[in-house]
Amino acid sequence: MRWLLLRPWLLVSRLLVVAWQLSSLGLVLVVQGNSSDSEVQKQLGRRILHTLTALGPCFIKVGQALSTRPDLVRRDWLDQLTQLQDNLPPFPHAIALATIERELGAPADQLFEQFPDFPVAAASLGQVYKAQLSDGHWVAVKVQRPNLPWILRRDLVIIRLLAVLTAPLLPLNLGFGLGDIIDEFGSTLFEEIDYRLEANNAERFADLFANQSEVTVPRVERLLSSEHVLTTQWINGTKLQERQALEARNLDPAALIRTGVIAGLQQLLEFGYFHADPHPGNLFALTGKTGALGHVAYVDFGMMDSISDSDRLTLTSAVVHLINRDFRALAHDFICLGFLNPKADLEPIIPALEDVLGGALGENVGSFNFKAITDRFSELMYDYPFRVPARFALIIRAVVSQEGLALRLDPGFKIINVAYPYVARRLLAGDTSEMREKLLEVLFDPKGRLRIERLENLLAVVEADQSGGTALLPVAGAGLKLLLGQEGGSLRQRLLLTLVRDDRLNTEDLRSLLRLLQRTFGPQRLAQRLIQRLVGRAIQPASPLAA
């Protein structure tokens, strides 16, 4: 901020432009926003698009985030905002060619067998060309817009200034965290414009999904990449944007949504490294399926972030506590994550959490979505000492963008319907020491009693999952391996302690456990699931080929 304050002529002139554009847009939306005339709403959508485009990259990024929220933004406006993903005005082709020659040391026509005269897409930070290498392979060449560092620095200072000045008027009690969130956003933007970092991100991301055929990551061409030019394998796919476009190509939207959400959960809860900008322009549908999962490809790895092991485990616990309606434990999760002060009095907060989150859950997990939460959470944050830690700004963005993308393809989608079975399978498999600890926490109460109802709930969730119940087969195998193997020592010890309690033999819990296992894993039911799985594999289409 000091940089711009020392140049008041830049600050004042740009501030006037931003204030005038945004206030003019706001006035028009207030006057015409409630109109029932569809043509008026289309014009408003175009007005929003033109305003954000004219204000530049920082404001375009805000519009991109809104473009993934069909539950928050009118469809008339949404159709316009999606153009912010990769349909912006390109910068001059001559500048792109000059950038390539300066960065890579030779003209484009010497580096590539074919290089077009125009880009196939233009986004907020760069534009993409489809070129061909001498070996015949097609690649995507991303060239950065000129003068980006200067533009970003100027506008981020102004956005932060406006945010801090207007924070007291906002209906959210974000406190001092608002400036921190903008700083986090700004630092991520500056990382995003160094394409060398993006190349590293893409290769790290590819390694994480190397053994999962349902997720494709384009290969980086290192010899044709630099700080401002990035060349990667070309992906032939369909944008995850319109359901009709996917169905026209015989692609299954539900399977694609499922893959996107599960991949997002893996990034947050397993890998601790995630794609923070999963909007429809950065995700492509490919042909083929793996079981109940569609095949998707990720692109654009400029906005990535990591989550600490501590936060990752606490988030997993929070999902389990939420589904089990253990709101006291959930309040402690909020403290661990930094949303609540450790000295905060939890007694009035716990009933409030139950009212807001329990009400959002309804009778079952299927009624839960982030729209239901955000509608009421602002009230909770205003009345209680909640704040948003800066390190969670990109996590929230990623989750909200992921759900928004899914809602665009399926308005009835509920993210928790995929999230909870995923967590349940991981808990029951107990394939890592941290998951085994969480499983013990879920299955046994503080007095050491086995909570059969929670185990039954976990098994029921996995069985009812969209994979048709076949997910229980690998879970059963992993659970048996855990129980009999070396890693299952703590679990066996806890089970023995339930058998001998209060200095006497107590077999009630174990009898209940055996009855539950008999109902769930009886020979007839296992045979049915095995047949389902074999049939599913037999009719599974071939894997896609990415050019």
N, C-alpha and C positions, 0 to 999 in steps of 0.2 A: 504494500500500500504506500510505503514511503516513496517508492520509485515514481508513482504517479502524482503524489502530492507535491513532489519537487518539480513537476511539470504541470502547473495549474491550467495552462492553456489547452493541454490535451484532456485533462480531467473534466473541465467545465464544458468544452465543446461536445465531447462524447456523452457526458451525463445528460446534457440537454437533448441530444438526439434520442438516447435510450428512454428518458422520461417522457418525451413527446410521443414516441412511437407506442410505448406501452400504455400510456394514459389514453391516447386516442383509441387504441384497440379496446381497452377496458370500457370506455364510454360506449362504444358501439355494441359491445357484448351486453352491457347493462340494458341498453335501450331495446335491442332487437333479439336478445338471447332467448326470450320466451316465445318468440313468434312460432306459430303453427305452420307457416308457409315453408315448404321444403326448399323452394328456390332461395328464400332468404337465408336459411340455414346453410345451404351450399355456399352462398356468397360469404357468409361469416367464416366458414371453414377456409375458403380461399384467402380471406383477409388475415386470418391467423397464420396460415402458411407463408404468405408474402411478408408479414411483419417479422416473423422469426427468421426467415431466410435473409431478409435485409439486415437484421441485427448481427448476423454472423455466427461462427461456430459454437460459442458458448450457449447461445440462446437456441440454436438448432438442437443441441444436445438435450435441452429441456423438452423441446417438442418431440424428440425421438422417444423420450421416456413416456410422455403422454400418449404417443401413438400406439403403445402396447396396452392401454387401459380402456377397453371398450365398455367397462362397467363404470367408468368415471367421465368419459368424453362421449358426446353425441356421435352417432354413426356418421352423420353428415360431415362433421369436422374430422372424424377419424380417417375417412377416405383421403382427405387432403394431407393430414399429418403424416401418413405413411410414406408420402413422397420425400419426407425429410431423411428417410433411411438411406436411399441411394439414388434419388431422382432429382438432385439439386442442379442448378446451373453449373456447368464445368468451367474451369479456368482455361485460358488460351492454350491450345495444343503446342504452340511454339515454346511456351514456358515449360511445359512438361518434358519436351524433347531436350531442352537446355538443361533441365534438372537431371535427367538420365545421363547425359553426356558428362556433366560435372561430377556426378556422384559415382558413376561406374567406369569412367575413364575412356569411353568410346561412344560414338553415335548409336542410336537405337537400331538403325538398319544394319550395323555391323555386329551387334550383339544378338539379334534375333533374326530368324529366317523370315518371319513375317511380323510386321508391326503396323497396326491400323492407324488411320488418320484421326480417329475420334475415340473417346472412351465409351465403354459399355455401361458404366455407372459412375456417378459423381456423388460423394458424400460430404459430410461436414469438414473433414480433415484432409481428404485426398480424392483422387479419381482413379478408376481402374480400367486398364486396357487388357484385351484378350490377344495375346501374342503367341507365336509358335517358335519353338526352339529348333535348332538344326537337326536334332534327332527325331523330329516330328511331334514331340509332345507339346500340348497346349498349356500355357501358363497364364496366371493373372498377375499383371504388373501394376502395383499401386504406387502412384506418384503423389507426394505431399503438396498441398496448396502452398503458395508462396507467403512469406512473412508471418507464419502462424505463431511463433513464440511471442512476437510483439503484440499481435492482436489478442491472443489469449491472456497475456499478462494485463493488458489494459482493461479488458472486459471483466476479468475475474475480480479485479480491484473494485470496479463499479458495482458488480453484482453483490460483493460482500458488503460494500458500503450501504447499498439500498436495503439489503437483508437485515443488517444490524439496526438501521434506522426504523424499519417497519416491524421488527420482531415484537415489540410491545403490543402492536395492533393485531397480531396473528392469533387465531383461535387455538393454537397449540402451545402448550407450556414447554417449549424446547429449551428454554433458559439459555445459558451461555454455549450450549452445544451447537447452536445454529451456525455460528461463525466457524467452529471447528469442522462441521460437516462440509461447508463450502471450501475450506482449506483442503480437506481431504479430496474433494471433487477436483479442485485445481491441481493438486499434486499428481493425481491420476491422469489428468489431461496432458500434463507436461511429459509424463512417462509415455503416454499414448503416441506422441509425435516423434518419438525416437524409434524408428522401425527396426533398429538392431535389437532393442529390448523385445519388440513384438515377435521377431524371429525366434528369440530364445523362449518366449512364452509359448509359441506354437509348438516348438519341439518338445518342451516339457509337458504340455497338454497331450500331445500325441503319445508320449511314453505312458501316460496314465491310462489311456484307453487302448493301448496296443493290443490287448487280448480280447477286445469287445468289438465284434464285427458290426454291431448296430451303430457304432459311432465312428465317423470318418473325420480325420484331420488332414488338411492338405500339406503336402511335403514342401519344405522351404528350399528354394534354390539359392544357396548361400553365395555363390560366385556372382549372382546377379542381384544382390541385395546390399543395402547400405543404410545410413541414417535416415535418408529421405526417400528411398526407393525400396520396395519389397516385392520380390517375385516368388510366387508359390504355385503349386500344382493347380490346374484349373478344375473346378468341380462342376460336373453336369448334374444339375438338380433343379427342384422346384421350390421356390420360396415358401416358407411356412407362413403364408399370409392369408390366402382365401381358401375356404373349404372346397368350393366348387372347382377351383383349379386343380386341387389335389385329387378329387374324385374323378375328374375328367381324365386323369392319367392313371386311374386304377390304384391310387394310393389310399391307404387307410388312415384318416385323420386321427382316430382314437389311438391306434398303435403308435403313430408318430408323436402324439402328445405324451403318451406314456413313456416313450424313450426319452423325450426331452426332459420330463420331470424327474425321472429316475437318474438320468445323467447329472442333472442339477443337484439332486440330493447326494449323489456320490461325491461330487465336487466339494460340497459343504461339509458333509458328515463323515466321509471316508478319507478323501485326499487332502482336505484342508487347503485346496487351491482351486479357484473358480473363475469362470468366465462371467464378468460383471455386466455384460451388455448383450444378453441373449434376445435381441429384438428380431422380428421376422427377416430383416435384411441380412442377419448374420447366421441364420440357420436354414439349411436346405434339406428338403425331403429327397431321398434316394429310393430307387426301387428295391424290392426285397423285404423280407421279414425274418426275424429270429424269434421263433415262438410267438409270443404276444407283443413283441417289440418291433416297431418299424425301424427303418434305417435313416439316420440323419447325419448331416455333415455340418460342422462348425467352421466358421471363417471369422476373420478379424479378431486378433488376439491382443489388441492394443490396451484394452481395459480389462486387466486381470488383477486379482488380489488373493492374498492368503489369509487364512484364519488360524489362530493358534490352536494347539491341541486342547488346551483347557476350554476355550470357547466352543470348539467342535464337540467335545464330550458333553458340555453343559447344554448345548442345543439339542443333542440327542436325548438327554434326560428331560428337557423341557417338553419335547414331543410326547414322551411316555407319560410324564406327569399331567400334561394337558388331557390326553385321552383317558387316563385313569381318574381325572377330576381331582387330583391331589393338588389343590390350589396353594396350600401352605408350602409344599415343596417347590411349586412353580414360582412362588414369590421369592424363595431363596435362589432359584435359578436366575431370576431377574437381577438380584443383588450380585451374583457371581459374574453376570454378563455386563454389569455396569449400568443397567437401566434404573436401578434403585440404589440410593445411598445405603451403605452397610449399617448406618445408625438409624435408618428410617423405622418408624413404628409400624410393624406389619399387621397389627390387629385390625385397623380399619381398612387396610389395603386388600387383605385376603378376601373378605366378602365382596369388595368391589371387583376384584379379578373374577370371582365366581359369577358375579352378575353379568359382567361383560363377556368373558370368554365362555363361561358355561352356557349362557344364553345363545351365543353364536354357534355352539356345538349342537344345541337343540337335543332332540331325542337320540340322535346318532351322529357319527362323524361325518356322514354324507352331507349334512347341512352346513358344514364349516367352509368358509372361504375368507380371503383377506378383505374383501369388500365389506363383509359383515363386521369384521373387526375394526377396520378403519373408520366406519361410520360411527362407532361408539368410543373408540379408544382415545379420540381427541378430548372427549369429556373427562376420561380417566386421567389423562396427562395434565389436564388443566387443574383438576381438583386434588391430585396427589403428586408427590415429589418424584415423578418420572422424568427422565431425560433420554435422549438418543445419543449413545456414545458415537464419537466420530468414526471409529473403526467399523461401525455397523452400517454406515451410509451406503457403501457399495453392496453389502450383503442384502440389505433391504431392497435396494434397486434391482439386484439380480432376481430375488424371489418374486418381487412384484412384477417385473418384466416377464418372468417365466409364466406366472399365472395369467398375466394379461394376454400373452401369446396363445396360451391354451384356451382362454375364454373367447378369443377371436375365432378360433376354429370350432369350438364347442361351447356355446353360451351356458350350458348346464354343467360344465366341468367343475369338479371340486378337488382341489389340490390335495387335501388331506386323505382322499380316497386312494391316492397313490402313495403318499408319504407314510401313512401309518402302516400299511402292509410291508413296505420296504423296511421300516424300522423294526417291525415285528419279526421279519425273516432274519434280519441281522442279529437280533437278540437271541432268537431260538437257536440259530446256528452256533453262536458263541465262538466265532472264528478268530477273534482277537482277545487279548487279555482284557482290554477295556470293555468289550461287549460282554465278556463273562462276568465282569464286576457289575455292569448294569443289569444283567439278567438276574443275578442274585438279589440285587436291590429291588427289582420288580417282583420276584417270586416269593420273597420271605419278608414278613413284617419285622418290626424292631424286636419282638419277642422270639423270633425264630420260627414262627408258624408258617407253614406253606400256604400261600394265597392261591388256592386252586382256581378261583374265579378269574384271576388275572391271567393265569396260564391258559385257561379255557378261552378267554377273550383274545389272547394273542393267536392261538391256533385257529379260532373262528375267523379272525381277520385275514389270515393267510389263506385259509380254505376258500373264503368268499372273494378272494382277489380275482381280477379280470383274467388271469391266466387259466381260469377254469378249475382251480383247486390243485393243479399239477405241481404248484410250488411247494406243496407239503411234502412231496417225495424227497427232494434234496434236503429240505429242512429236517425231515425225520432221520435221514442218513447222517447229517451233520450233528444232530442232537444225540443220536446213539453213540457216535464216535466221541463226542464230548464227554458223555456220561461214563464211558468205559475207558477213555484214554487218560494220559498223564495230566492233560490240562484240566480235567474235570474233578480234580481232587477236592477243591473247595465246595463244588456242588454236591459231591457224594457225602462230604462231611456235614453239610447243612441238612441233607436228607436224613442222615443217621441221627442228628440232633432232634429232628422232628419226631423220630421214632421213639427216642428216649427223652421224655420231658417231665419235669417235676418229679424226678426219681421213680418214674414208673413207665411201663411200656405203653405207648400210645400209637395205635395203628390206623386211627381214623383218617388222618391226612393222606397216608400212603395208600389206603384202600380207595379213597376218592381219586387219587392220582392214577391208580391202575385202571379204574373204571373209565376215566377220561381218555387214557391212552387206548383202551380197548375200543371205545366208541370212535375215536378219531383214526386209529391205525389198524382197524380190524382187517383181516385178509381180503374180504369182499370189497371194502372201500379202497384198499391199496391197489387191488387188481383193476378196479374201474379207473383209478387215476393213472396207472401205468398204461392202460390201453389208450386213454386220452392223450397221453404224452407221445406215445408211438405214432398215433394217427396224426397228431400235430406236426411231428417231424417229417412224416411221409409226404404231407401235402405242402410243406414249406417251400416257397419259391427260391430260386437261385439268388445269391448275393449280388449286389449291384457292382458295376465297374465305374469308377470315377476316372474321367479323362485326365 
